[in-house]
Amino acid sequence: MDRTTGVLLVRAAKAHRTVVAQHLAPVGLHVGQDLLLLELSRAEGMSQRQLADRLGVEQPTVGIALRRLEAAGFVQRRPAPDDARVRLVALTEQGRQTLQTIHSAWTAAEGLLTDRLTAKELGQLRRLLTAVTQSGPAPSGT
């Protein structure tokens, strides 16, 4: 049981997140907040609902993360021009500056986790993981 594909994928993901967390902690970010900031860097001015959909998580989860990120100065929320009930989220300058730290953290994690693989093996791993994620179910929002 401890060598099933699912168990190995979970262990690999946990190892990756541990390394990323160690790099993000000094700038005041927690695991998961990096994904939200990266998503905002791709398309700023999204609603909380849009962010939740893109990240495959529940809206309240995004709301909690946004409150923390806003309090820490990484994001700002403002009313949508066409609907004052909707608040759009955007990176602040501090949030944009943190993107390089996030990219460095992810690069460091990949390096540590794949340093024993050859370039060919790394390419195979990426292709296999892509195939697994494309054949699996869509995120359920949890």
C-alpha positions as CSV (number, residue, x, y, z in Angstrom):
1,M,0.0,0.0,0.0
2,D,2.8,2.4,0.8
3,R,4.2,2.2,-2.8
4,T,0.9,2.8,-4.7
5,T,1.0,5.7,-7.2
6,G,-1.4,7.7,-5.1
7,V,0.7,7.4,-1.9
8,L,3.9,8.3,-3.9
9,L,2.2,11.3,-5.5
10,V,1.0,12.6,-2.1
11,R,4.5,12.1,-0.6
12,A,6.1,13.9,-3.5
13,A,3.6,16.8,-3.2
14,K,4.2,17.1,0.6
15,A,8.0,17.1,0.1
16,H,7.6,19.8,-2.5
17,R,5.4,22.0,-0.3
18,T,7.8,21.6,2.6
19,V,10.7,23.0,0.6
20,V,8.5,25.8,-0.8
21,A,7.2,26.6,2.7
22,Q,10.8,27.0,4.0
23,H,11.5,29.5,1.3
24,L,8.3,31.5,1.7
25,A,8.2,31.8,5.5
26,P,10.9,34.6,5.6
27,V,8.7,36.8,3.4
28,G,5.6,36.1,5.5
29,L,3.8,33.8,3.1
30,H,2.2,30.4,3.9
31,V,1.8,27.3,1.7
32,G,-1.1,27.9,-0.7
33,Q,-0.9,31.7,-0.7
34,D,1.9,31.4,-3.3
35,L,-0.6,29.8,-5.7
36,L,-3.1,32.5,-5.2
37,L,-0.5,35.2,-5.9
38,L,0.8,33.4,-9.0
39,E,-2.8,33.2,-10.3
40,L,-3.3,36.9,-9.7
41,S,0.0,37.6,-11.6
42,R,-1.6,35.9,-14.6
43,A,-4.8,37.9,-14.6
44,E,-5.2,40.7,-12.0
45,G,-8.6,42.1,-11.2
46,M,-10.4,38.9,-10.6
47,S,-13.3,38.3,-8.2
48,Q,-13.0,36.0,-5.3
49,R,-15.3,33.6,-7.2
50,Q,-13.0,33.6,-10.3
51,L,-10.0,33.0,-8.1
52,A,-11.7,30.1,-6.3
53,D,-12.7,28.5,-9.7
54,R,-9.2,28.9,-11.1
55,L,-7.6,27.4,-8.0
56,G,-10.2,24.6,-7.7
57,V,-11.0,25.5,-4.1
58,E,-14.1,26.7,-2.2
59,Q,-14.8,30.5,-2.1
60,P,-14.6,30.7,1.7
61,T,-11.0,29.3,1.5
62,V,-10.0,32.0,-0.9
63,G,-11.7,34.6,1.3
64,I,-9.7,33.6,4.3
65,A,-6.5,33.7,2.3
66,L,-7.3,37.0,0.8
67,R,-8.0,38.6,4.2
68,R,-4.6,37.5,5.4
69,L,-2.8,38.5,2.2
70,E,-4.5,41.9,2.2
71,A,-3.6,42.5,5.9
72,A,0.0,41.6,5.1
73,G,0.0,44.1,2.1
74,F,0.3,41.5,-0.7
75,V,-3.1,42.2,-2.4
76,Q,-5.8,44.9,-2.4
77,R,-9.5,44.6,-3.1
78,R,-11.6,47.2,-4.7
79,P,-15.2,47.4,-5.9
80,A,-15.8,46.2,-9.5
81,P,-16.7,49.2,-11.7
82,D,-19.9,47.6,-13.0
83,D,-21.1,46.0,-9.7
84,A,-20.2,47.5,-6.3
85,R,-21.1,44.2,-4.6
86,V,-18.2,42.5,-6.3
87,R,-14.7,43.1,-5.1
88,L,-11.8,42.7,-7.5
89,V,-8.5,41.5,-6.3
90,A,-5.1,42.8,-7.5
91,L,-1.5,42.4,-6.4
92,T,0.1,45.4,-4.6
93,E,3.6,46.4,-5.4
94,Q,4.7,44.2,-2.5
95,G,2.8,41.3,-3.9
96,R,4.5,41.8,-7.3
97,Q,7.9,41.9,-5.7
98,T,7.2,38.7,-3.9
99,L,6.6,36.8,-7.2
100,Q,10.4,36.4,-7.7
101,T,10.7,34.8,-4.2
102,I,7.8,32.4,-5.1
103,H,9.5,31.5,-8.4
104,S,12.8,30.9,-6.6
105,A,11.1,28.8,-4.0
106,W,9.5,26.6,-6.7
107,T,12.8,26.3,-8.6
108,A,14.6,25.3,-5.4
109,A,12.0,22.7,-4.6
110,E,12.1,21.2,-8.0
111,G,15.9,21.1,-7.9
112,L,16.0,19.4,-4.5
113,L,13.3,16.9,-5.4
114,T,14.6,16.0,-8.9
115,D,18.4,16.3,-8.5
116,R,18.9,12.5,-8.7
117,L,17.1,12.3,-12.1
118,T,18.8,12.6,-15.4
119,A,17.4,15.2,-17.9
120,K,15.7,12.3,-19.8
121,E,14.1,10.9,-16.6
122,L,12.9,14.4,-15.6
123,G,11.3,14.8,-19.0
124,Q,9.6,11.4,-18.6
125,L,8.4,12.4,-15.2
126,R,6.9,15.6,-16.5
127,R,5.2,13.8,-19.4
128,L,3.8,11.2,-17.1
129,L,2.5,13.7,-14.5
130,T,0.9,15.7,-17.3
131,A,-0.8,12.5,-18.6
132,V,-2.0,11.7,-15.1
133,T,-3.4,15.1,-14.4
134,Q,-5.1,15.3,-17.8
135,S,-6.8,12.0,-17.4
136,G,-8.0,12.5,-13.9
137,P,-11.2,14.3,-12.7
138,A,-11.4,18.0,-12.7
139,P,-10.8,19.7,-9.3
140,S,-13.9,19.4,-7.2
141,G,-13.5,22.7,-5.4
142,T,-12.3,21.2,-2.2
